[in-house]
Amino acid sequence: MMSLETRINGKLIGYAHIVNKTEVLMEDKVIANYKVEYFRPENTPSVISFEITYEKEGGAEGLALLIFKKISETLKKQPNKTRG
């Protein structure tokens, strides 16, 4: 399990919960499949869910970068409505 927070000036704008679902060994590399849920308390959509595949040797930082890229791509396809 891994979690990521996005904060601006201390205010939480997003939180990702990442769970490792499966791992397989392919050509001496471990390939993992993760389930990601990204919660956005102040926005619509408030939850973005997806699965992502990643080579574990890329490290946690590489996985985080890939997750945020997927979130960004998803949000570009959807209208953003801020509550309040």
Secondary structure by P-SEA (a helix, b strand, c coil): cbbbbbbccccccbbbbbbbccccccccbbbbbbbbbbbbcccccccccbbbbbcccccaaaaaaaaaaaaaaaaaabbbbbcc
